């Protein structure tokens, strides 16, 4: 007889068991690959879409030589850098996040308690929890379910992949190399007549990473039939302007394959992109206010990118620099004339100024004696 069936816990009504799980399992979790296994960790930044310069990642001392801050600024997890520290146990993460670490340990412990409880919790999680993925490899494994990949979950049976098609809430955060997005125009603009249920065919001369980009969205539409809400956050790990990216072409595959029409349960698809500088906006490449809108299935949101970056000074040694096309905007917040204004309000004021053809730098010089570098 299975000893787990004798437990007093499982005969309880499912509503009571799930109420208990709700106190233990966070409302959002991260899936990531660790030592060729898919690991689960608590998300402690479930809503990170805020205009943050990067100074909030400072640890102690002079920020310019703050090695911990530099590492945080370079995190491939983007706005989920705190989640990365808790998940991977990185240095400098425990002083102010002990409660988050303890909750993560508790969640891991209960998932490993027994197979029956593990299955019970997964059923609860796929229906109520938001799953976050912050890298392409985990994303590929999640939607393609390649049984030959050599990857497994905490248990050898690999139960998690079997539950992935039933996910309801999925957030994808991808902070990739600029070169990933900067591909030839004719290569990025892949087109296909394949439906969401078909395997997308791509030309042989298309770069491999671009094939992955196109095929991964086709696989998502094909595999995650229960998906209700999809949120995508995109950025590069380069301090160069986001305007270098042809965002219309990059999102063309997603718009063609992921929509409310292709996934029966899908209710909402949103994409968070970096804020565009008005001087560099191009309607044929970017989604702007006064030009053709994004596809009806997508909601575009924008946030100011981090203005601080980690830079390698010597091999293995990183310092922090302040460099952004919106540098003047950050300085404006320090002026008494802009006291009480939010960062978003200052951004809007600067955008309107540029669209009117006015020189914001000249106006600031009229207010102060400060000298600002040219953008």
C-alpha positions, 0 to 999 in steps of 0.5 A: 500500500502506498504510504502517502495514501495513508496521510491525513493531509490528502483526504482533506478537500482540495479547497483546504489543501490549496488554501494551505498551498497559497500561504506557502507558494508565492504568487509568482515564480521563476523557472531557470536552468541550473546544472542541466535541471529546471529549477523553481524559485520565488519571484520577489519583484512580480511587477518590476515595470517601473522607471528605475535608473539603476541607482536602486541597485547600489550596495554601499560606498562609492557607487562608481566602484561598487562591484556588487552594483555593477554585477546587478546592472549587468544581470541578464534577469533585467528588472528581476535582478533581486530574484536572481540573487535570491535564486542563485544565492549571490553575494550581497543578497541576504542582508535585506532579503532574508524573508525572501530567501526563507520563503524560497527554501520553504517552497523548495522543501515542500516541492520535494516532500513527496511525489503526490504533494508535488503533483498536487502543488503543480496542479495548484501552481499552473492555475494560479501562479505567474511563471517567469522565464528570463532566458531563451534556453529555459524558454525553448525547453518550456515550449518545445519540450525536447525530450532529447535535451538531457534536461530534467526537473527536480524528479527524474520523471520530469513532471514539470514539462508535462504540466507546462501546456496548462500554464495560465500566466506566463511572463517572458523577460529577455535582456539579450545582446544588441547583436541578437536584435541588430540583424539584416532587415530582410532576415528579421522580417521573416514571413510564413503562411504557417498557422499557429498549429504548424511548425514554422518553416524558415529559409536556410540562409536565416541566422540560427538565432533568428530561426530560434526566435521565430520558431519559439513563438510558433511552439508557444502557440502550439504547446501552451493552449491553456495560456490566458495572459502573456507578458513580454519584456525586451531589452538589450544588455548594451547602453546604446540607444534602443532606437537601433532596434527594428522593433516592428520586425522583431515583433512581427513573428510574435504578432503573427503567431501569438494572438487571441485568435491562435490561442483559445484561452488567451485574453491579453498579450502585452509587450514592454519595450524601452522608451524611445528618444523622440529624436531617433524615432522612425515610424517604419521601425518603431511603434510611435504615437502618431504612426501605424499602431501595433497589431491589435493583439498586442499592447505596447508599454514603455519604460525608461531604461537604466541609466547606470551600467556596469563596465569592465575596467580591467579583466574581471574588474567592473565599475559603474558608469552613468551613460544614457541618451536621457542623461539630461532628463535625470539631471532635470529631476535635481532642479528646483523647477522640476520639483515634485514631477515624476520621472514619467512626467519629465520624460513626456515633457522632454518628448514634447520639447523635441517634437516641437523642434526646441532645444532642451539643453538651451532651455536648461542653460537659461534656467541654470549655469550647468553645462550638459553634454550633447546627446 
